[in-house]
Structure formats: structure tokens, C-alpha cells
Amino acid sequence: MQIDNFTFDELTIGQSSELRRLCTQDDLIGFASVTGNHNPLHLAYADGDGDGVTEAITPGMFSAALISAVLGSLLPGAGTLYKSQNVDFHGVAHAGDELLVRVTVTGKDPADKTVTLATEVRRIADEALVLSGTSIVHAPARKIRMDSADLPGLILQRHRHFERILKEAEPLAALLTAVVCPEEPNSLGGALLARRHTLIEPILIGSEAKIRKVAEEMNADLTGIQIIDLAHHRDAARCAVDLVHAGKAHALMKGHLHTYDLLRPTLDKQTGLRMGRRFTHVFVMDVPGLPHPLLVTDAAINISPDLKTKVDIVQNGIDLARSIGILEPKVGVLSAVETVNPDIPSSLDAALLSKMAERGQITGGLVDGPLAMDNAVDLAAARTKGLHSPVAGMADVLVVPNLDAGNMLAKQLTYISHAEAAGLVLGARVPIILNSRADDDMARLASCAVAALHHARITGITP
């Protein structure tokens, strides 16, 4: 956008300018963060006008601030300074409303170079007047031009994708979940939090004395929750597998034990939970500013997967993406380059996986590779490289070459890009919820919600 201006001498009585602005929930969150106005009517969805429909009400001063956007950017434009502003509020706007902001020159005072303008804001849908008033400003004395593209952008740390996933999962029946060794506050607290959100019904397996001591320290109530007292981690993990075989648990959840100790009995060829596909790990990531969830696989289980293992990694990623509402997942198989290079094994694997998907050996999604990270997730980068495919620049699932790359990518997204990450192991008879000790409440809730949605899809359950 080119920002221009009108000097005092260029302005004429009756001259007018207007701006259209779609008011979004993110706008209101940003306004609250800047001003400190945390009125829940503007942040949570509330029935502000009593019509039975819930929507966030736009703060009055947010609507008024749009007037300054016209004054400072359009008329008079760059260099304008306020002298005074009066406002009368006639109605309210809500998140989702498109607003029309108009200013009109009504007077000029040559003595002090001030300009008077009539101001108003209307809802476009019904032309209802939201506010009206009068502005008196000092008009710019010289011409100014600048490109607004030079201004920094703003990305909110809001995890809308996990909020949607939680909303979709909560109507489901609570997922019977064997929680293995929840013997410290994070693991026990995460299980209890998910229970309060009706995502899971936990069965706590481990040292009962340790579990109850942690609950007492947390002031948590374990009434009505089954506890199976087993002191050793290996016995607790084995018991969880037995509960699945007995139909008494439909998911496993890692507590305070090593991942290997949890997975070892699940991988037993005779008594484990194998289903003919390799166990693979998938991170479901909610990255601020990204318009869809991003799945990263495999970043936790398979260290240096061969092509056969990568087929299962891709298929498990597609299956989980479909479970969280991505109808035709777009899978980008990552390498250092976007062309096949015989000296880079990951590029060869990527090309083979892409061809296998074309031939129906991988189903349910679109697969393309090799793709470098930039042209997997950024459409402009893909077009610059001359890549034209349904996946390039728009990948929902990123398949990494090995565990090193996947772990680094997932942690970069978490700690630098401020993403939340839900973790799940697939390939077993039931989903395995794999949380990190560093995960916060949202990550733990999202992991349970993703597991519940996946279980519901593969079993044909509907809310």
C-alpha cells in the first residue's frame, strides 16, 4: 500500500476518503495486548446483543481507532497530528463484521493550519451507524510518500488450530486411556486436565503410593479414577498393553518413564500391539501465522528410516492428518534440494515415495518430493523455483529424512516460532500419546484430543 498525503493547501471542503476493514477475533486479541483492555466481552465469545448468537464485541475505542487509520494514512494522510476528537457511539460491531470508516473535510482554519473533519464508522452489512464524531487535526505542511510494505508485520501467538481440534474432540465419549507411571506433577496433571475436558478417562498404572503423594501435593482429587498399583515401570507398561488386549483401554499415554520402557512391550512380536505397520511418531504442530496445522514426521522413533519404513511414516502421517480434518493431506517429502540428486539419498527416497503414491502404494493423500523446506511450505518460494504441483508450497505434512532433522525442525518450530506440538505414535492397535516433560497444558490437551479424534475415525465413531 502506498501511503500519500494532502497538505493543508491541497485540502478542500467536502473532500472525503474511506476505508473498509474486516474486524477479526485476532484484531481484538491484538488490541487487548496493546492496550491492556482484557474485558472478556471482547476476547471470549459472548452474546453481546442478546440475540442468542455468540460473538465477540468490538471495543468502542477499536472502532474509533480506525478513524485515525484514515486520517493518518489517507486524508489528510502521512504527517497528520491530532488536536482533538469527539465520538458518539450509536451501536456495536462484532468480530466478523466488515466496517466502513469515512472522514469528510468540513472546515479549515488558516491561522493554525488545522482541519475539521466529520467522522463515522458503519457496519457494511446493514449500514448501521456504529459511531460518529468530529476530528480536528494539524494537517501536514509538506508532501510525504512511503510504502507500507516497509512496516513490520504482526503474528499473534494464538493457537487457533488446537482450539478447533479441542472443540471437535470434546463431544466424543472420553477415550479410555492407560496412563503409564504418572508419578510426577506434569504427567499426572496432564491426565487429570484431559479428564476434566472429557477427552480421556484415565486408568492410572504405577506406584499407587507415588501417584497419591503427587496428587496430594497438587491438591488433586482422584475420586472415581481407577489406579492399578505396580511398582516397576516394565510391569506398568506390560499391564497397559494387556488392558488394550482385554478391550479395557483404547489408548496409551506416557507418564514418568522412558519412552523405550513404554514402547518395549507394545513392540513384542507375540504379545504386543503390532498391526503390520512400523511404529512412527507424528508431531501435530500449531504454528502461529500458519493457516493450517503442520504435521512433522518422524521426529522421535525411527532414527535412520529406510524406504520401506518411510512408506509407513508417510501413510501414518496421512491417516492422522485426515483424522484431524484435513480431507486430502498434502505431503511434502523433505530433502536439502528440490531435484533428484543421486548423491543425496533423501532426494532419491522422496522421488520414490512420490511415485509410489501415484501408483496407489500410498493412499489418502497427495505426495510430492524431493522438496526443500522453503518450497514445501511457501508458495512464493515454490513458484520461484519453478515448482508447480498440488503440494509444493502448501504441504500439510512434512516427512523428514531422519530423526535428527525431524527433531531439530520440531524444536525450532516450538522454541523459535512459538508453535504448540501434540505428539502421537501410530502403527499400533491404539494411539500412543507421547508427551514431553517440557509440554505445557495446551500441548498435553491437544495430544489427547488428536488421539481421541484418530480413534474415533478409525473405529467409525461420530460425536
N, C-alpha and C positions, 0 to 999 in steps of 0.2 A: 504494500500500500504506500503510495506517495503522499506524504504529509506536506501540504502547502498552506499558505495563509493569505489573508486580506489585511492590508494596512488600514489604519483609521481613514485615510483619504479615499481608499477604494470602496469602502462600505457605503451602501445606500439604504435608505428607509424602505422596508418591505422585503429586503433581501433575506432569503431563508435557506436553511440546509437541514438535512435529516439523516438519521442513522437507524438501521434495523439491527436488532440484537436478539438472538435466541438465548433466553435465560436457562441455564442448565443447573443441575444439582452441584456440579463441580464449581460453577461460578460462586454459588452460595458458600461452599466449603472454603474456597479461596478467600472470599470476602470476610468470612469469620476468622480465618487465620490471620489476616492482615489487621483487622480492626479489633479483634478480641471479643466481638459480639457473638456469644455462643448460645443465644436463645434457641432452644430446641425446636421451636416452630419453623426455624429457617434451616435446620440441619437434619432433623428427623422428619419423616413423612407424617404430616398431621392433617386432620380435617379442619383446615383453617376457616372455611366459609360455611360449614355446617351442611354441606350438600351430600354427605355420606361418602365422598370421594377423598382419598388421602393424597395430599401433595404438599410439598414444602413451599412455604410462603416466602416470597422475595422480601428482604428487608427494605423498608422505605428508603433508607439512605443509599442502598444499592441502586435503586431506580433513579434517585436524584443524582447519583454519581455519574450516571450515563449522560446527563446533561453536560457535565464537564468534559466528557469524551468528545462531544460535538464541538463545544467551544474551543477546546484545545487542539483538536485535530482537523476540524472542517471550517467553522465560522465563529469568530474571525480566524482561528487556526493557530499554528505554532507561534509562540511568543505571547499569547493571551494570558492575562493575570486577572483573577477575581478581585472585585471590590466588594460586592455583596450578592447574596442570593436569597430570595424568599420562595417558599414552597408551600402549597396547599395539597394535601393528599386526599384524593377522591375515591380511590379503590385500591385493590391489591392485585399483584401479579404472583404467579406461581412458577416453580420450576417446570419448564416445558413450554411456557408462554413465549411468543415472539413479540417483542416490543418495538414501537416506532417512537423515536426521540426526535423532536423538531424544535429548532430555535429560529426566531424571526427578529430582525432588527427593527426596533420601534422608535429609537431616538439616538442622537449623537450630541455630545457636549464638547465643542471645540476648545473650551477653556482648559479642561484637564484630560482631553483625549479619551474620554470614557464613552462607552456604547451601552445602551439599554436594549435588552432582548427579551421578548416573550418566550417562555419555555413550556414544553408539555411532553408528557410520556403517555402513550396509549397502547392498549393491547391490540394487536393487529387483527386477531380473530373476530372480535366483535366491536372494534373501535372504541371500547370503553376507556374513559379518561382515568388514568392512574394518578397523575399529578399534574399540576400547572403552577406557574410562578413567573418570577421576573429575575433576570440576571443583569447586573451592572459590572462591566469588565473594562480593564485598561486594554485597549486594542494595541496590537503590535505596531511599532514605528517603522520597521523595516521588513523586507521580504525574507522569508526563511523557507528552505526546501530541504527535506530529508526523507530517507527511505525507512519505513518502519521495520523492514526486514532486518535492519541493523540492531533492533532491540532484542534483548534476551527473551527466550520463551519461558514458560512455566509448566512444569509437570507436577501434578498432585500425587502425593503418596497415598492414594486411595486404592483399595483392593476390591474393585467392583466385581471382578470375575469370581473371586471366592465368596463374596456376598451372594451372588446369584447361585453358586453351587450349594451353599448352605441352605438357601431358601428352597431349592428344589429337593434337597435331601431330607429336610426336617419332616415333611408329611409322611415319609416312609416309616414302616414299623422299625423300631430300634433294632440294629444289627447285633445279634448275639456274638459277642467278641471275647475270645480268651485272651486276657491281658497277662503277659508272662513277666513275673517278677516286678510288679510296680512298687518297688521298695524304697523309693525316694520321691520327693515332692513333685518333680516335673512329670514323671511317668504316671504317678497316681493322680495328680491333679488334672492332667490331660484327659485321663479316662473318665474321671468324675465330671469334668466340664462337658465332655461329649455326651455323657449320660443326661446331664441337665438340658442339653439341647435336643434330646431324644434321638441322637444319631446312633448310639450304641447302647446295648445293655451289657455291661462288663461282667465277666467272670474272672475274679482276681485269683491268680495262681502264683504261689510263692510262700515265703515265710510269713505265716499269719501274724506272728509277733511283730515282725518288722513293718508289715503293712499297717497294722493297727497303731503302732507307735507313730508312724509317719502321719496317719490320719489324725491322730490326737494332736500332733504338733501343728497340723494345718487347720485344726478345728473343723474337720470334715466328718460328715455323718455317713457311715457305711451301712445303715439300716436297710435291709432288703436286698443287699448285694451278696451274691454267693462268693465265698472265699474257700479255696482249696489249699490246704496247708502242706506245702512241700518245701523243704529247706534248701535243696540243691537245685541250681539252675537247670542242669540237664534233665532232672526229673520233672521240673515245671514245664519245660519245653516239650518233653515227651507227652505229658498229660494233655497239653493243649492240642497236640496232634490227635491224640486218642478222642478228645471231645469232638473234633471235626468228624472223625470216622463214625462216631456214635450219633451224629446229627445234632449235637448239643451246642455246637459253635459254628458260626458261619464266617468268621474272620479271626485272624490272629493279630495281636498288637504287641510290639516290642516294649518292654519295660526297662528295668535297670540291669541289663545283661548284655554281653557281647552279641553282635549280630550273628556271628558264626555259631554261638551256642543256641541261638533261637532257630537258625535255619538247619542245623545239622540233622535233627530228627525229621524235618519236613522233606529232606532230600534222600532219606533212606529208600533204597530201591524196592524193598518188600513192604515196609510199613509206613512209608512217608506219604507225601501229598502230591507226588508227581502226576502229571497229566499228559506226558508225551511231548511237552514243550519246555525249553530251557527256562529256568527262573531268571527273570530280568527285572531290573529296577527302573521305575519311571518317576521323575520329578514332574509334578504339575505346578507350574510357576505362574504367579500373578504379578506381572511386571508393570509398574506404573507407567502409563502412557501408551502401552501396547493395547490394541483394540480387541485382543482375544487372549485366552490362556496360551501359554507356551509350554510344551512338554519336552523334557530333555531326558534322553535315554541312551546308553545305560551308564549311570554315574556312580554305582555303588556295589554291583555284584560281579559282573564279568570283567576281568582285568584286561585281557587282550583277545577279544572275541574273534573267532574265525568267521568265514562267510556263513556257514550253517547256523552258527549262534546268532549272527546279525539278522538272519531271516526271522528268527523268533523275536529278537529285540524289536524289529520293525513291526511285526504283526501284533505283539503285545501293546506297543505304543498306539497303533491304530485302534485296537479294541478299546483301550482306556479312553482315548480321545472321543470315540463315539459314545462312550458311557456318560461323559460329561457334556454331551450336547453338540459336539462337532460332527455333523452328519456325514461329511466326506472329508476326512482329515487329509491335509496336505503335508507330506513327509519330505523333509529335506535331509539328504544323507551328506554329512559334512566331510570335507577334506580341506587341505590347505589351498587347493585350486579348484576351479570350476571346469577344468578339462581333464580328460583321462591321461594320466602320466604313468607309464609302466614302472617308473622308479618310485612312485608313491603308492604303496599297496592300498591305502584307504580309498584312493580315487578309483582303483580297479573294482574294489568291493562295492563302492557306491554305484558304479555303472552297471554292475551285475544285478544288484538289488533293484535298480530301476527297471532293467529288462525283465527280471523275474516278476515284478508287479504287472508289467504289460502283458505277460503270458499267463497271468492268473495264479501264479505260485504264491503271491502275497495278495490278500483281498481286503476290500472295505475302504481303501483309501488311494490317494494318488502319491506316487513315489518318484522323486527325481534326484539325481546326483551324478557326479560329484558337484557339490555346491560349497563355495567358501561361505564363511559366516555372514559376511556383508550381503552377498546376493541371495542368501537364503531368507533373510528377514527384511530386507529393504528393497522395495520395488524399484526405486530410482537406481540403486547400485546394480540390480539385475539388468535393467534396461541399458545402462551404460556399458555393461559387459556384453550386450547383445543376446541376453538370455530371454527367451520367450517360451514360457511353459506355465501350466496352471499352478505350479509350486514355487518357482523362483520368485523371491521377494515376498512371498506370502505364506511361508511354512508355519504350520501349527505344531509339528513335531520335528525336533532336531535329533538326528541319530549321530552320535559322536563316534570317532574312530576307536577309542579305547577309554578305559576308566579314568586315566589321567586327565584327558581332555574334558570328559564329561564332568568330573568333579570340579575342575577349575572353572568351567563355564557356569555350572550351577552356583558355585560360591561367589563368582564375580557378579552374577545377577542378583544374588541375595545381599551381598555386603556393599556393593558399589551402586547397583541400580535399584536397591531397596525393594527387591521382589520378596514376596512370601512364597514358600515352597512346601507343597504337600508331597509326601513320599509313599510309594506303594510298590510292593513286589508282586509281580504277576507270573503266571505259569503254573501256580499251584491250584489245588482244588478250590481254595478260597483265597480272597485277597489277604495280603500280609501288610499291615500298617507299620511302616518303619520310620519312626521319628528320631530326630537327633536331640541330644540333651540341650542343645542351644535353641531349639524351636520355641517360638512363643505360642500364645494361646491360639491365635488365628491359624498358624501352621498346623497345630495339632487338631483343631476342629476341622480344617479343610481336608486333612488326611482321612479322617473318619468319614466325612461327607463324601469324598471321592470313592472310598471303599464301599459305602452304602449304595451309591448310585451304580457302581460297577456290578455289585452283587445283584442289585435289582434288575439290571439289564440282562445279565447272563442267565438269570433264573426266570425272567419274564414277569417280574413283579411290577405293578404300577401303583403310584400313590393312591 
